[in-house]
Amino acid sequence: MPDLRTLAEEDFCYLTTTGRVSGRPHEIEIWFSLVPQTRTLYMLSGGRDRSDWVQNILRDPGVTVCIAGEKFSGVAREALDPEEDELARRLLVEKYESRPGSLANWRRTALPVVVDLST
């Protein structure tokens, strides 16, 4: 079994959803934060629910996540709980705040998406 703590340090993951129209796999590269203890992965969608990948998840929440060549199945969902919403925003901004540019607007306006990874 891969060490999730090490994978959490990676810069990005690949998220594969099922296309809501085509039914074909749709893969994106995206920033993420992973909480190894709970096997929970967080992402922020700058396009909110207009993003193709978010629309795909709303149709079919079953996803695959690949981090550094390690693949995981999971179930994606919007972070509806206010505490989980804030956790997602905080973890992602803390991880990527050293990047050029301000993430303040992204933190405030993006849609938090959660993937519960299978065990």
N, C-alpha and C positions, 0 to 999 in steps of 0.2 A: 504494500500500500504506500502511495507517495506521501511525503511529508508535507502536509498542508501549510505548515508554518513557512517552509521554504518557498512554496508556490505563491503564498500571499505577498512575497517580496517582488514578484514579477511585475513588469510595467503594464502589461495588458493581457487580455485573454481573448479567445475567439468564441463568440456566442453563435450557435446555430439554432435557428428557429425554422418552423415549417411555414412556407409561404401561404398566406391566407387565400390567395387566388390560384397560384400555380400548384400548390401542394408539394413543391420541391424544397430541398434544404436551402436556407439562406444564411450565409455566414458573414458576420461583421467582426472587426477588430475593435475592442472597446476597453477603456479604463475600468478598473474594478477595485473593490476592496473585499477581502476574504477574511471571515472570522473562523479560524480553524476549529475552535472548540465547539461551535454550533453547526459547522459545515454550511454556513450561510454566506452567500456572495451578494454584494451590493453593486449596482450600477446607477448612473444618472443619465437620463435621456434629455439632452438639450432641446430636442424637438418635441418634448413631452409626448402625448399620445398620438401626435401626427407622424412620428417616426415609424417607418415601415416595420422595424423589428418589434416595436411595442405593439403595433396593430396585429402583427403575427402572433404575439404572445397572448393577446386578448382573445384571439380565435382558438389557439391551441397552446396551452401553457407548458407543454412538454418541450424541453430544450436540451441541448448538449453544450457543455462548456469545455474548452480545451485550454489548458494553461501549461506552457513549456512542454508540450507534447503529451501531457496527461489528460485523458478524457474522462468527463463526468456527466452523468445524466442528472437532470433536475427538473423541478417544477418552478416556473416563474410566476411572479405576481407583483402587483403594485403594492408599495408600502403604504397601507391605509392607516395603520396605527401611528399616531403622532410621535411616539417615542422612537419607533423604528424608522420613521421618515427622517427625523432629526439625526439619528445614528448614522444612517446611510449618507446623508449630506456631510456630516462631520468627518466620518472616516475617509470619504473620497477626497475632500478638500485637504485634509491633513496629509494624505498620501501624496497628492500631486501639487501642493501649494508652492513647491520650489520651482515649478515650471515657469517659463516667461509668461507674463500677462496676469491679469487679475482673474481669480475664479469666483469672486464675490457674487457676480450676477448669476453665474452657472449654479452656484450653491443655492441661491435664493429661488431661481425659477425652474430648474430642471425637475423632471419627474423621477423620483426614486423607484427603482425596480429591484426586487429581491429574487434570488434563485436559491431555493432550498435544495442542496445537493443530496442525491441519494447516498445511502450508506453502503 
